[in-house]
Amino acid sequence: MGDTNITPATTATEPELVQGLAHEIPSDGAPNSSESQALATRLQHLSLAAQTIHADDYLNSHPSIAPPMHVSTTFRYNDNPDELYPWANKNPLNPHDSHIYSRDSAPNATRLEAILTSILHGPTLSYSSGLAAFHALLTFLNPRRIAIGGGYHGCHGVIKLMSKLTGLQMLDLDCPDADLQPGDVLHVETPLNPTGEARDLQFYAEKARRTGAYLTVDATFAPPPLLDPLQWGADVVMHSGTKYFGGHSDMLCGVLAVAPRHAGKWIQLMREERLVLGSTLGSLEGWLGLRSLRTLEVRVRKQSQDGEKLVKWLTGEMAREGGIVKEMVREVRHASLQKEAEEEGSWLKRQMPNGFGPVFCFFMKDEADAKRLPSKLQLFHHATSLGGVESLIEWRSMSDVECDKRLLRVSVGLEGWEDLRDDLVQAFDALAKEKKAA
Ligand SMILES: Cc1ncc(COP(=O)(O)O)c(C=O)c1O
């Protein structure tokens, strides 16, 4: 890319108005026509919940309240030979819902993208998985260097693959400014997988501005209303939509939202590249995602609140002399436990004003206990992933071989924190009993 004329915001600003919808390529060749701008911006005054329920209304040409499920891979061209234009196939019933071939676009994913464009405050494309989105992002920006910290190991796998193909060099996120050059990428995951701890986006936006690097943010652990990385200067925001956007552990999805200041130049090219990569979201997943986004705000707020309650309870128990938790648990980690979470006006409070996220982790004192505890739980499923309505716990070594063997990652679902707390209590008791018997 090499576009160095970026001016990331270094202080929080009101979300920029969205200048064009990801899925719209008006066949009149006017992606920033006043009509498409009006469509994209008219919902910004509504609440998050109202946007997730109505931002795709204009794409619905059928009287059904629930979205129809479209599974077609291909769409009829115009019957009139004089109306045939390459890669433009305007649907006379609804020009915004025009499609050619589902590797490019299809109705369900288009509606999903319309909502995501509205709630992420930047034109958004969907992909077949979070890693497919990250791969598409690196393919598009094609940096020579990427600075990245810990976080989800799969993203490091994509970087390794790209290094094989392009010589992409991986640097530490906190490398000296001099190691970065214009067109490189600073990739920040916040909150971090698997600990749920947050990073200061304003700090990294300033580093990106100083060096001319792009700031890309993996915000999978903090979907709206918890975090808006574009507000803090990100150039592109990535999500594994598999997690909170899907919300029901039944779909894979990846998401890239582009800062409106780049949208005119970037979004069309990214869409063209997605057509070639072939990593488009499936129609069933588009439909499932649409169903799920309707309840995003209530789910995420409640999951985050319950996560914080569980963290607070666990840390309280760790301070209680003679308690079973104190006996077995060494440490709990979560953004709500970072010192800035207590400081009025801190970067963390400003960055995550609506809660610190539903994922946290704790370290057992003993490796064997970490391996055994999940099998004693009755409500928490022992499984990888996060973001669903079901609470999950994972002995993280199962899917991340480099992870500390004492670490258990918790994704809080919607069961209610008291029931989850009681489940943990009975599991700690059962483990203690088993140890005693042995
Ligand atoms: C922070 C983060 N980013 C990206 C991904 C990859 O997403 P997906 O599994 O949808 O490819 C994950 C998956 O767990 C993740 O936790």
The ligand as a MOL file (V3000), in Angstrom:
LIG
                    3D

  0  0  0     0  0            999 V3000
M  V30 BEGIN CTAB
M  V30 COUNTS 16 16 0 0 0
M  V30 BEGIN ATOM
M  V30 1 C -8.4770 -12.3710 19.8350 0
M  V30 2 C -8.7860 -13.3210 18.7040 0
M  V30 3 N -8.5460 -12.9360 17.4490 0
M  V30 4 C -8.7940 -13.7530 16.4140 0
M  V30 5 C -9.2930 -15.0220 16.5970 0
M  V30 6 C -9.5240 -15.9220 15.4140 0
M  V30 7 O -10.8680 -15.9890 15.1170 0
M  V30 8 P -11.5390 -17.2080 14.3450 0
M  V30 9 O -11.4790 -18.3950 15.2420 0
M  V30 10 O -12.9190 -16.7190 14.0530 0
M  V30 11 O -10.7380 -17.4200 13.0960 0
M  V30 12 C -9.5620 -15.4640 17.8990 0
M  V30 13 C -10.0840 -16.8200 18.1330 0
M  V30 14 O -10.1590 -17.2810 19.2570 0
M  V30 15 C -9.2920 -14.5860 18.9810 0
M  V30 16 O -9.5380 -14.9460 20.2520 0
M  V30 END ATOM
M  V30 BEGIN BOND
M  V30 1 1 1 2
M  V30 2 1 2 3
M  V30 3 2 2 15
M  V30 4 2 3 4
M  V30 5 1 4 5
M  V30 6 1 5 6
M  V30 7 2 5 12
M  V30 8 1 6 7
M  V30 9 1 7 8
M  V30 10 2 8 9
M  V30 11 1 8 10
M  V30 12 1 8 11
M  V30 13 1 12 13
M  V30 14 1 12 15
M  V30 15 2 13 14
M  V30 16 1 15 16
M  V30 END BOND
M  V30 END CTAB
M  END
